[in-house]
Amino acid sequence: MKRFIGFIKKEFYHIFRDKRSLFILFGMPIAQIMLFGFAITNEINNVDIAVLDHSKGATTTEIINKISASKYFSISQFINKESDIETIFKKGKVKAVLNFEKGFSKNLIKDHKATIQIITDATDPNTANTVSNYVNAILQQYQKELNKDIAITYQIVPQTRMVYNPELKSVYMFVPGVMTIILMLVSAMMTSISITREKELGTMEILLVSPIKPIQVIVGKVFPYIFLSIINATVIVLLSIFIFKMPVQGSLILLGFESVLFIITALALGILISTISATQQTAMMISLMGLMLPVILLSGFIFPISSMPLPLQIISNIIPAKWFIIIIKGIMLKGVGLQYLWKETLILIGMTIFYIGLSVKKYKIRLE
């Protein structure tokens, strides 16, 4: 036991002597959570739009003022003919054009119907769709105010209520995903070079002839990073709560337990990569490039898994990040407990045992 504790102390000393490792371990996660949290958003604000008003009536002026008064749009210019629409789109600044038909006000009074054409720049489909939805929402609100004193015999009024994220803040979606990616990549990347470093430095022979068992080597390599990654996770959670105003509806103790479990899973995967890699460069490439795309694309962080083809849905089940994202959203946003998250928790425990077991099996007690 004394040898094992000494081995763990040696790993701590080695980590703290390596300034680059400390920067990757503590500097990158903070920079990434700040960058992703502020930069990645599906909300729109102050989008430049143009107006083509053939009617130039009081009603169109009122609608234009309502749209301009919202925080979502900024009317950058008024155009006089339809041939100008393509020209301003080519310049790239204007994202949408509102085209009011001729006699808009007259048609609205006479026929109780008038048309506004919303033309969007769909080179960015998500922005185009969001802009269209926001304009429609403003128009529906205006129409509701216009018709408030008019009785309609039959009327179906859908009422939408958003639970867990009523303001539809995109940060509520991105922060849990970014937290998962950071813990996964940094933890796996740091441990993936631990055993390969011993091979490259020529100290692997000392480990092989020492009385320390393979399982002790694996656990000894993982343990310091568990401690350091817990600090990392704590910093990320605090940033999420105090900087991005992420709610924590559930138990902080459960959140901490699940975070530690996911960290151990990621570290065990990193150790597995380390045991099968010959050099630090190879281990780094596998952990960084081999994990980044699957974690981002197949974890449900950005794209819903249910919309993916069936083969990708099946493959996503072996991505640990998928299960942790479900857990962290459940605890932070929904406030659910272990009675709802036991399946995901058991899956992460099973993955951890599998990675550690395979790492011990792949750990070579002889140099080739």
C-alpha positions in Angstrom: 0.0 0.0 0.0 2.9 2.3 0.8 4.4 1.7 -2.7 1.0 2.5 -4.2 0.6 5.8 -2.3 4.2 6.7 -3.3 3.3 6.0 -6.9 0.3 8.3 -6.7 2.4 11.1 -5.1 4.9 10.7 -8.0 2.1 11.2 -10.5 1.0 14.4 -8.7 4.6 15.8 -8.7 4.9 14.9 -12.4 1.7 16.8 -13.3 2.5 19.9 -11.3 6.0 20.1 -12.9 4.5 20.0 -16.4 3.3 23.6 -17.0 1.7 22.7 -20.4 -0.4 20.0 -18.8 -1.6 22.4 -16.1 -2.5 24.9 -18.8 -4.5 22.3 -20.7 -6.1 21.0 -17.6 -7.2 24.4 -16.1 -6.8 27.1 -18.7 -8.5 25.5 -21.7 -11.8 24.5 -19.9 -12.3 28.0 -18.6 -11.6 29.6 -21.9 -13.8 27.1 -23.8 -16.8 27.5 -21.4 -16.6 31.3 -21.7 -16.2 31.2 -25.4 -18.9 28.6 -26.1 -21.3 30.1 -23.6 -21.2 33.6 -25.1 -20.5 32.9 -28.7 -22.7 29.9 -29.5 -26.4 30.9 -29.5 -29.4 30.2 -31.7 -31.1 33.4 -30.5 -31.1 36.5 -32.8 -30.7 40.1 -31.8 -30.5 43.3 -33.9 -30.7 41.4 -37.2 -30.6 43.9 -40.1 -33.7 43.8 -42.3 -34.9 45.9 -45.2 -38.5 47.0 -46.0 -40.2 47.3 -49.4 -43.4 49.2 -48.8 -45.6 49.4 -51.9 -48.5 50.7 -49.8 -47.0 53.4 -47.7 -50.1 53.6 -45.5 -50.8 54.1 -41.8 -51.2 50.4 -41.2 -47.9 49.4 -42.8 -46.1 52.2 -40.9 -47.5 50.9 -37.6 -46.4 47.3 -38.4 -42.9 48.6 -39.4 -42.6 50.6 -36.1 -43.6 47.5 -34.1 -41.0 45.4 -35.8 -38.3 48.1 -35.4 -39.1 48.5 -31.7 -38.4 44.9 -31.0 -34.9 43.9 -29.8 -34.7 41.3 -32.5 -34.6 43.5 -35.6 -33.0 46.6 -36.8 -34.4 48.2 -40.0 -31.3 49.2 -41.9 -32.9 50.5 -45.1 -36.0 51.1 -47.1 -36.0 50.0 -50.8 -38.2 51.2 -53.6 -38.3 48.3 -56.1 -38.1 44.5 -56.0 -35.0 44.4 -58.2 -33.1 45.9 -55.3 -33.8 42.9 -53.1 -31.2 40.6 -54.7 -28.6 43.4 -54.7 -28.8 44.0 -50.9 -28.8 40.3 -50.2 -25.6 40.0 -52.2 -23.9 42.5 -49.9 -24.5 40.1 -47.0 -25.6 42.6 -44.3 -29.4 42.4 -44.6 -30.8 39.0 -43.6 -34.5 39.6 -44.5 -36.8 41.9 -46.6 -40.4 42.6 -45.7 -42.4 43.2 -48.9 -45.8 44.9 -48.3 -48.2 44.5 -51.2 -49.8 47.5 -53.0 -52.9 48.7 -51.3 -52.1 46.8 -48.1 -54.2 49.0 -45.8 -57.2 49.1 -48.3 -57.1 45.3 -48.7 -57.0 44.8 -44.9 -60.1 47.0 -44.4 -62.0 46.0 -47.5 -61.3 42.2 -47.8 -60.1 41.6 -44.2 -56.9 40.2 -45.7 -53.6 41.6 -46.7 -50.2 40.0 -47.6 -46.7 40.6 -46.4 -44.0 38.6 -48.1 -41.0 37.7 -45.8 -38.0 37.1 -47.9 -35.0 35.7 -46.1 -31.4 34.9 -46.9 -31.3 31.2 -46.5 -27.6 30.7 -47.0 -27.8 30.3 -43.2 -31.0 28.2 -42.9 -31.3 28.3 -39.1 -31.1 32.1 -39.0 -33.5 32.4 -41.9 -36.0 30.2 -40.1 -35.6 32.0 -36.8 -36.0 35.4 -38.5 -39.2 34.2 -40.2 -40.7 32.8 -37.0 -39.9 36.0 -35.0 -41.5 38.2 -37.7 -44.6 36.0 -37.8 -44.9 36.2 -34.0 -44.8 40.0 -34.1 -47.4 40.0 -36.9 -49.7 37.6 -35.0 -49.5 39.8 -31.9 -50.4 42.8 -34.0 -53.3 40.9 -35.6 -54.5 39.9 -32.1 -54.5 43.5 -31.0 -56.3 44.5 -34.2 -59.1 41.9 -33.7 -59.5 42.2 -29.9 -62.9 43.9 -30.3 -64.2 41.7 -33.1 -66.3 38.7 -32.1 -65.7 35.4 -34.0 -68.2 32.6 -33.8 -65.7 29.8 -33.7 -62.2 30.3 -32.6 -59.4 27.9 -31.7 -56.6 29.6 -29.8 -53.5 27.4 -29.3 -51.6 28.3 -26.1 -48.0 27.3 -25.9 -46.2 26.9 -22.6 -42.5 26.1 -22.5 -41.4 24.2 -19.4 -37.9 24.1 -17.9 -36.7 26.9 -20.2 -39.6 29.3 -20.7 -37.5 32.1 -22.2 -35.9 29.6 -24.7 -32.4 30.7 -23.7 -29.9 28.8 -25.9 -27.3 29.0 -23.1 -29.4 26.4 -21.2 -28.8 24.0 -24.0 -25.2 24.8 -24.8 -23.7 25.0 -21.3 -24.5 21.4 -20.3 -23.2 20.2 -23.7 -20.0 22.3 -23.5 -19.4 21.1 -19.9 -19.7 17.5 -21.1 -17.3 18.1 -24.0 -14.7 19.8 -21.9 -14.7 17.2 -19.2 -14.6 14.4 -21.7 -11.9 15.7 -24.0 -9.6 17.2 -21.3 -9.9 14.2 -19.0 -9.4 11.6 -21.8 -6.6 13.6 -23.4 -4.6 14.1 -20.2 -4.7 10.5 -19.2 -4.2 9.2 -22.7 -0.6 10.4 -22.7 0.2 9.2 -19.2 1.4 5.7 -20.0 2.8 6.6 -23.4 4.9 9.3 -21.7 6.4 6.5 -19.6 7.2 4.6 -22.7 8.8 7.6 -24.5 10.8 8.7 -21.4 12.2 5.1 -20.9 10.7 4.9 -17.4 8.3 2.1 -18.4 10.9 -0.5 -17.5 10.9 0.7 -13.9 7.2 0.2 -13.7 7.4 -3.2 -15.2 10.0 -4.5 -12.8 8.3 -2.8 -9.8 6.1 -4.9 -7.5 3.1 -2.7 -8.4 0.3 -4.6 -10.1 -1.2 -3.5 -13.4 -4.5 -2.5 -11.8 -2.5 -0.4 -9.3 -0.7 1.3 -12.1 -4.0 2.0 -13.9 -5.7 3.4 -10.8 -2.5 5.3 -9.8 -2.4 7.0 -13.1 -6.1 7.9 -13.0 -6.4 9.1 -9.4 -4.5 12.4 -9.6 -6.6 13.4 -12.6 -9.8 12.6 -10.8 -8.9 15.1 -8.1 -7.8 17.8 -10.6 -10.9 17.2 -12.9 -13.2 17.6 -9.9 -11.7 21.0 -9.4 -12.3 21.6 -13.1 -15.9 20.5 -12.9 -16.5 22.7 -9.9 -15.1 25.8 -11.7 -17.3 25.0 -14.7 -20.5 24.6 -12.7 -19.8 27.8 -10.8 -19.2 29.7 -14.0 -22.4 28.3 -15.4 -24.4 29.4 -12.4 -22.9 32.8 -11.7 -21.9 33.9 -15.2 -24.6 32.3 -17.4 -27.3 32.1 -14.8 -27.9 28.4 -15.3 -30.4 27.1 -12.8 -29.8 24.0 -10.6 -33.2 22.7 -9.9 -32.1 19.4 -8.6 -29.6 18.1 -5.9 -26.1 19.6 -6.0 -24.9 16.4 -4.2 -26.3 14.2 -7.0 -24.8 16.6 -9.6 -21.4 16.2 -8.0 -21.7 12.4 -7.8 -22.7 12.1 -11.4 -19.9 14.5 -12.5 -17.3 12.5 -10.7 -18.7 9.3 -12.2 -18.5 10.8 -15.7 -14.9 12.1 -15.0 -13.8 8.6 -14.0 -15.4 7.2 -17.2 -13.6 9.7 -19.3 -10.3 9.1 -17.5 -10.7 5.3 -17.8 -11.2 5.8 -21.6 -8.1 7.9 -21.7 -6.1 5.2 -19.9 -7.4 2.7 -22.4 -6.2 4.9 -25.3 -2.8 5.2 -23.5 -2.3 1.5 -23.2 -2.9 0.8 -26.9 -0.9 3.8 -28.2 2.9 3.7 -28.8 3.6 7.4 -28.6 2.1 10.5 -27.0 1.4 12.0 -30.4 -0.7 9.0 -31.4 -2.5 9.0 -28.0 -3.2 12.8 -28.4 -4.6 12.4 -31.9 -6.9 9.5 -30.9 -8.2 11.3 -27.9 -8.6 14.7 -29.5 -9.7 13.9 -33.1 -11.2 10.5 -32.4 -13.4 11.7 -29.6 -14.2 15.3 -30.5 -16.4 14.6 -33.5 -18.4 11.7 -32.0 -18.9 13.6 -28.8 -20.2 16.7 -30.6 -22.2 15.0 -33.3 -23.6 11.9 -31.6 -24.1 13.0 -28.0 -27.3 15.0 -28.7 -25.4 18.2 -27.7 -26.3 20.1 -31.0 -28.4 17.7 -33.1 -31.3 15.6 -31.7 -30.4 12.0 -31.8 -34.0 11.0 -32.7 -33.6 12.8 -36.0 -30.6 10.8 -37.0 -30.6 7.7 -39.2 -31.1 4.4 -37.2 -27.4 3.3 -37.5 -26.2 6.5 -36.0 -28.8 6.3 -33.2 -27.4 2.9 -32.3 -23.8 4.1 -32.4 -24.7 7.0 -30.2 -25.4 4.6 -27.3 -21.7 3.9 -26.9 -20.8 7.6 -26.5 -20.6 8.3 -22.7 -21.3 12.0 -23.3 -24.8 11.2 -24.5 -25.8 9.7 -21.2 -24.1 12.5 -19.1 -25.9 15.2 -21.1 -29.2 13.5 -20.3 -28.2 13.4 -16.6 -26.9 16.9 -16.3 -30.0 18.4 -18.1 -32.2 16.3 -15.9 -30.6 17.5 -12.7 -30.0 21.2 -13.6 -33.1 22.0 -15.6 -35.7 19.5 -14.7 -34.8 18.9 -11.0 -35.1 15.1 -11.3 -33.5 12.7 -8.9 -31.8 9.3 -9.2 -35.1 7.5 -9.5 -35.4 9.0 -13.0 -31.6 8.8 -13.9 -30.7 5.4 -12.6 -30.5 3.8 -16.1 -28.1 6.4 -17.4 -26.0 6.2 -14.2 -25.8 2.4 -14.5 -24.7 2.7 -18.1 -21.8 5.1 -17.1 -20.8 2.7 -14.3 -20.8 -0.2 -16.7 -18.7 1.8 -19.3 -16.2 2.7 -16.6 -15.7 -0.9 -15.4 -15.4 -2.0 -19.1 -12.7 0.6 -19.9 -10.7 -0.1 -16.8 -10.9 -3.9 -17.3 -9.9 -3.6 -20.9 -7.0 -1.3 -19.9 -5.7 -3.8 -17.4 -5.9 -6.5 -20.0 -4.1 -4.4 -22.6 -1.4 -3.3 -20.2 1.7 -5.0 -21.4 4.0 -6.4 -18.7 6.8 -6.8 -21.2 8.3 -4.3 -23.6 8.4 -5.3 -27.2 
